[in-house]
Amino acid sequence: MHSTPPVRAHAAPDAVPRPPWYARPAARTWTCAPAPREVRDFHATLPGFAPTPLTEVPALAAELGVGRVFVKDESARLGLPAFKVLGAAWAIHRALSEHVGGTAPETLDELRERLATRPPVRLVTATDGNHGRAVAHIARLLGLPAGIFVAGGVHPAAVGAIAAEGAEVTRVPGSYDDTVRRARLAAEQPSSVLLQDTAWPGYEEVPGWIVAGYSTLFAEIDEQLDASGAEAAGLVAVPVGVGSLAQAAVAHYRSRPARRPPSLLAVEPDVAACVLASLTEGRPRTVNTGTTIMAGLNCGTPSSLAWPYLRDGLDAAVAVTDAESARAAGDLGAFGVSSGPCGAASLAGLRWALTGADGAARRESLAVGGADTVVLLSTEGTAANQH
C-alpha cells in the first residue's frame, strides 16, 4: 500500500529542545500479514514460561486524561529483566533447527539433544544490553558457547549479567552500529551463527524470526485487557531502538480486523532518534548518537526489515530526554512497576504527546479521547534487577 503524506508538527515552545514530532494518521488504515501462530505455542514449552503482568495505573489515566492506562511489565520475563528473550529464543530455535536438519525439534530440550550429536555451534551477537543477555541465556540452556559484543555505554551490571551466563564478552568502544560491525566479522568464523536483532540488506531472515518472537507479548496484552474488562487498546506506546519491537507492534495491530485500530506511538531518546529522523525524511537515515541513560535505545540506524512497517504502520513518533525518562522510571517504580530508563521512555513519550501546550492537537492526531484505553510497554526492569 502506498504511504499517505504525513502530518508534521513541532514541539511546543515551552517544551525542552528536541526533534520535531511526527504524525501520520493514515497509518491506521494500513494492513499487513500476522506473525506465525506457532510462536506462542513454542514459548509455552520454555521452562518457567508465564505471561508477564499487565498492571493498571489509574493515577496515570487521570494525569493523561484517558479512560484507563495499563503497563506491560517486562521486568521478569523467563527469569530475565527484559522482553528480548522472546525474540532470541524463537530465532535461535528456528536457526538451529535448520542447522540440525530433518524434522524441526518442537522444544529447546529436543533441540539440545539433537545438537549434542553434531559439531559445536557458537552463537554471536552485538548488543546494547538485554538482547545479548537473552542470546547468552539461551546458548547456556542449549550447552553452546556464545560470543557477545557489547556497545559502549552499557551499564556494568548488564555486562556482568551477560558474562554470568557463561558467554565470552567483548567490549567495543564506540556506537551500537560499530558493535554490530564487529559481531558480523566474528560470525564469519566457521561454525558461528549470527543472531542479530537488526537487519540490513542480505541479512533479514534471523531478524525476522526475532520480530516474530515478540508477537507473544502483544497476544498476551489482548487477552489481559479482555480479562480485565477493558476496551481494546486505543493507543500503544513502544520504546524504539532499531525498531524491531515497533515492527512487531505494527505487525500485530495492523494484521487483525478491528472496528477501530489503535494508534501506535514510537518513543526514542532525543540523542538517538534514527526512526524519527527517517520518518520525517521519508527514507532510512543513520544519525550520530550521543550519550543517554536509555542505553538500550541508543541506536543510530533503523533495521532495514523494520523500516517498511514503521514507515507505513506507525501513527506517530517522538523523542524524549534523559530527564523525562528518569522521571517516568521513578514514577513507575512508585506505582509498583520496576522499569529502567528504556522501558520508562514510553511513559515519557505519552506525557509529551498527550499533555502540554499542544497536547490537544496531538491527541486529535492520535485519535485519543477521554474514555480510551492506553497501553505502554515497559520493556525492561531497573538496573537493580539486571544481575
C-alpha positions in Angstrom: 0.0 0.0 0.0 1.3 3.5 -0.8 2.1 5.8 2.0 -0.2 8.8 2.6 1.8 12.1 3.2 2.3 12.6 6.9 1.5 15.4 9.2 4.5 17.0 10.9 4.2 19.2 14.0 6.9 20.9 16.0 7.4 20.8 19.7 5.6 23.3 21.8 7.5 26.5 22.6 7.6 25.7 26.3 9.0 22.2 25.8 12.6 21.2 26.0 14.5 21.4 22.7 14.0 18.2 20.7 13.5 17.0 17.2 10.0 17.7 15.8 7.4 15.0 16.5 6.0 13.1 13.5 2.4 12.0 12.9 0.7 10.1 10.1 -3.0 9.3 11.0 -3.4 7.3 7.7 -1.3 4.5 9.3 -4.4 3.2 11.0 -5.7 2.1 7.6 -2.6 0.1 6.6 -2.6 -3.7 6.8 -0.1 -6.5 6.8 0.3 -10.2 7.5 0.3 -11.5 11.1 3.1 -13.3 12.9 3.2 -17.1 12.7 0.7 -18.8 15.1 3.3 -21.4 16.3 5.5 -18.8 18.0 3.4 -18.6 21.2 3.0 -22.4 21.3 6.8 -22.7 21.3 7.2 -20.1 24.0 4.7 -22.1 26.2 7.2 -25.0 26.2 10.0 -22.9 27.7 10.9 -23.7 31.3 9.1 -21.3 33.7 7.1 -19.6 30.9 4.2 -17.4 32.1 2.6 -14.2 30.8 4.1 -11.0 32.3 1.9 -8.7 34.2 -0.3 -6.0 32.7 -0.7 -3.5 35.5 -3.4 -0.9 35.6 -2.4 2.5 36.9 -5.4 4.7 37.5 -3.2 7.7 38.5 -1.7 7.8 35.1 -5.1 7.6 33.5 -6.1 10.7 35.4 -2.9 12.5 34.6 -3.1 11.7 30.9 -6.8 12.4 30.6 -7.8 8.9 29.3 -10.1 6.2 30.4 -7.6 3.5 31.6 -3.8 3.1 31.5 -2.1 -0.3 31.6 1.6 -1.0 31.8 3.0 -4.2 30.3 5.7 -5.0 32.8 8.6 -6.9 31.2 11.0 -6.7 34.2 10.9 -10.5 34.8 10.4 -12.4 31.5 11.5 -16.0 31.8 13.9 -15.1 34.6 15.5 -12.2 32.7 14.8 -8.5 33.1 13.5 -7.7 29.6 11.3 -8.9 26.8 14.2 -9.6 24.5 14.4 -13.4 25.3 11.1 -13.9 23.4 12.7 -13.0 20.2 16.1 -14.6 20.9 14.6 -17.9 21.9 12.4 -18.2 18.8 15.2 -17.1 16.4 17.7 -19.5 17.9 15.2 -22.3 17.8 14.5 -21.6 14.1 18.1 -21.1 13.1 19.5 -24.1 14.8 16.6 -26.3 13.8 17.7 -25.7 10.2 21.3 -26.4 11.3 20.4 -29.9 12.6 18.2 -30.7 9.7 15.4 -33.2 9.5 12.1 -32.6 11.3 12.2 -29.4 13.3 12.6 -30.0 17.1 9.5 -28.9 19.0 11.2 -27.8 22.2 14.6 -26.5 23.4 15.2 -29.8 25.2 14.8 -31.7 21.9 17.0 -29.2 20.1 19.7 -29.6 22.8 19.7 -33.4 22.3 20.0 -33.1 18.6 22.8 -30.5 18.8 24.8 -32.9 21.1 25.3 -35.2 18.2 26.7 -32.6 15.8 29.8 -30.4 15.7 29.5 -27.4 18.2 28.0 -24.1 17.1 28.9 -20.7 18.5 26.2 -18.1 18.8 27.3 -14.5 18.1 25.6 -11.1 18.5 26.1 -7.5 19.2 24.1 -5.8 22.0 23.4 -2.7 23.9 22.3 -4.8 26.8 19.3 -7.1 27.1 19.4 -8.8 23.7 23.0 -10.0 24.3 22.0 -11.5 27.7 19.0 -13.2 26.1 21.2 -14.9 23.5 23.7 -15.9 26.1 21.0 -17.3 28.3 19.5 -19.5 25.6 23.0 -20.5 24.5 23.6 -21.7 28.1 20.4 -23.7 28.1 21.5 -25.4 24.9 25.0 -26.0 26.1 26.5 -23.8 23.4 29.3 -21.2 23.5 28.3 -17.5 22.8 30.3 -14.5 21.8 28.6 -11.3 22.8 29.9 -7.9 21.6 28.8 -5.1 23.9 28.4 -1.5 22.9 30.0 1.3 24.9 27.7 2.9 27.5 26.1 -0.3 28.6 25.6 -0.5 32.4 28.4 -2.6 34.1 25.7 -4.6 35.8 24.2 -5.6 32.5 27.7 -6.6 31.1 28.3 -8.7 34.2 25.0 -10.4 33.8 25.9 -11.4 30.3 29.2 -12.8 31.4 27.4 -14.7 34.2 25.5 -16.6 31.6 28.9 -18.1 30.5 29.3 -16.0 27.4 32.6 -14.5 26.1 32.0 -10.8 26.3 33.9 -8.3 24.2 33.5 -4.5 24.9 33.6 -2.4 21.8 34.4 1.3 22.1 32.1 3.4 20.0 28.4 3.2 19.0 26.0 0.3 18.7 26.5 0.3 14.9 30.2 -0.1 15.5 29.4 -3.1 17.7 27.2 -4.7 15.1 30.0 -4.5 12.6 32.4 -6.3 15.0 29.9 -9.1 15.6 29.3 -9.5 11.8 33.1 -10.1 11.3 33.3 -12.5 14.2 30.3 -14.5 12.9 32.3 -15.2 9.6 34.3 -17.8 11.5 33.4 -21.4 10.8 30.6 -22.9 12.9 29.4 -19.4 14.0 25.8 -18.3 13.8 24.9 -14.6 13.9 21.8 -13.8 16.0 21.4 -10.1 15.4 18.2 -8.2 16.2 18.6 -5.6 13.5 18.5 -6.2 9.7 20.4 -4.9 6.7 20.1 -5.9 3.0 21.1 -9.6 2.7 20.6 -10.3 6.4 16.9 -10.3 7.2 15.8 -13.9 8.0 17.1 -14.1 11.5 15.9 -10.6 12.5 12.5 -11.6 11.1 12.4 -14.5 13.4 13.3 -12.3 16.3 10.5 -9.9 15.5 8.1 -12.8 15.2 9.1 -13.9 18.7 7.9 -10.6 20.1 4.4 -11.4 18.9 3.7 -13.3 22.1 3.9 -10.1 24.2 1.1 -8.5 22.2 -1.1 -11.6 22.2 -0.8 -11.5 26.0 -1.9 -7.9 26.1 -5.0 -8.6 24.1 -6.0 -11.5 26.4 -5.2 -9.5 29.6 -7.2 -6.4 28.5 -10.1 -8.7 27.8 -9.9 -10.4 31.1 -9.8 -7.0 32.9 -13.0 -5.9 31.2 -11.2 -3.0 29.5 -11.8 -1.9 25.9 -9.3 -2.8 23.3 -6.2 -0.6 23.3 -6.8 2.8 21.6 -3.2 3.9 21.9 0.0 1.8 22.4 3.4 3.4 23.2 6.5 1.5 22.2 10.2 2.3 23.1 12.3 2.2 19.9 16.0 1.4 19.2 16.4 -0.1 15.7 12.6 -0.6 15.5 12.2 -4.3 15.8 9.7 -4.2 18.7 7.8 -1.4 17.0 7.7 -3.6 13.9 6.2 -6.4 15.9 3.6 -4.0 17.3 2.7 -2.9 13.8 2.5 -6.5 12.5 0.2 -7.4 15.4 -2.2 -4.5 15.4 -2.3 -3.9 11.6 -3.0 -7.6 10.8 -6.2 -8.0 12.7 -9.7 -6.8 11.8 -10.7 -4.1 14.2 -13.6 -1.7 14.4 -11.1 0.9 15.4 -7.4 0.1 15.0 -5.2 1.5 17.8 -2.8 4.4 17.3 0.9 3.3 17.7 3.4 5.8 19.2 7.2 5.2 18.9 9.4 6.8 21.5 13.2 7.3 21.2 16.0 9.1 23.0 16.4 12.7 21.7 20.1 11.9 21.1 19.4 8.7 19.1 16.2 9.3 17.2 17.0 7.5 14.0 13.5 6.3 13.4 12.0 9.8 13.9 14.6 11.2 11.5 13.8 8.5 9.0 10.1 9.0 9.2 10.4 12.8 8.9 12.6 12.5 5.7 10.6 9.5 4.3 13.7 7.3 3.9 16.0 5.4 6.2 18.5 7.6 8.0 21.6 7.0 10.1 22.1 9.6 12.8 25.1 10.3 15.0 24.2 9.1 18.5 25.0 10.8 21.8 25.2 9.6 25.4 22.0 8.6 27.1 20.8 6.7 30.1 18.5 4.9 27.7 21.4 2.8 26.5 19.3 0.0 25.1 17.7 2.5 22.7 20.9 4.2 21.7 20.9 3.1 18.1 21.8 5.2 15.0 20.3 3.1 12.1 16.8 1.6 11.7 16.5 -2.1 10.9 16.0 -2.5 7.1 13.4 -5.2 7.9 11.5 -2.9 10.3 11.6 0.2 8.1 8.7 -0.5 5.7 6.5 -1.4 8.7 7.4 1.7 10.6 7.0 4.0 7.6 3.6 2.7 6.8 2.2 1.5 10.1 3.3 3.9 12.8 0.9 6.7 13.7 3.4 8.9 15.4 7.0 9.2 16.8 8.5 11.4 19.4 11.9 11.8 21.1 12.3 12.3 24.9 15.1 13.5 27.1 17.0 11.6 29.8 15.4 13.7 32.4 11.9 12.8 31.2 12.8 9.1 31.1 14.3 9.2 34.6 11.3 10.9 36.0 9.0 8.3 34.3 11.1 5.4 35.7 10.8 6.8 39.2 7.1 7.3 38.9 6.5 3.8 37.5 8.5 2.5 40.5 6.2 4.3 42.8 3.3 2.6 41.1 4.9 -0.8 41.7 6.4 -1.4 38.2 10.2 -2.0 38.1 11.2 0.0 35.0 14.6 1.1 33.7 15.0 4.2 31.6 14.4 2.4 28.3 11.1 0.9 29.5 10.0 4.2 31.0 10.6 6.0 27.8 7.1 5.0 26.7 5.5 6.9 29.6 7.7 9.9 28.9 6.6 9.9 25.3 3.0 9.6 26.3 3.3 12.5 28.6 4.8 14.7 25.9 2.3 13.6 23.3 -0.9 13.9 25.3 -0.3 16.9 27.5 1.3 20.3 27.4 0.6 23.4 25.3 -0.1 21.5 22.0 -1.4 18.4 23.7 -4.9 18.8 22.4 -3.7 18.9 18.7 -1.6 15.9 19.2 -4.4 14.0 20.9 -6.6 14.7 17.9 -4.0 13.5 15.6 -3.7 10.3 17.6 -7.5 10.0 17.9 -7.2 9.6 21.7 -10.3 10.5 23.7 -11.1 10.7 27.4 -12.6 7.2 27.6 -9.8 5.4 25.7 -7.6 2.6 26.9 -3.8 3.3 26.7 -1.1 0.7 26.9 2.5 1.5 27.4 5.3 -1.1 27.1 7.8 -1.1 29.9 10.4 -3.2 28.2 13.0 -3.7 31.0 13.4 -3.6 34.7 15.7 -1.3 36.7 19.5 -1.8 36.9 18.9 -3.5 40.3 17.4 -6.5 38.6 20.0 -6.7 35.8 22.1 -9.0 37.9 
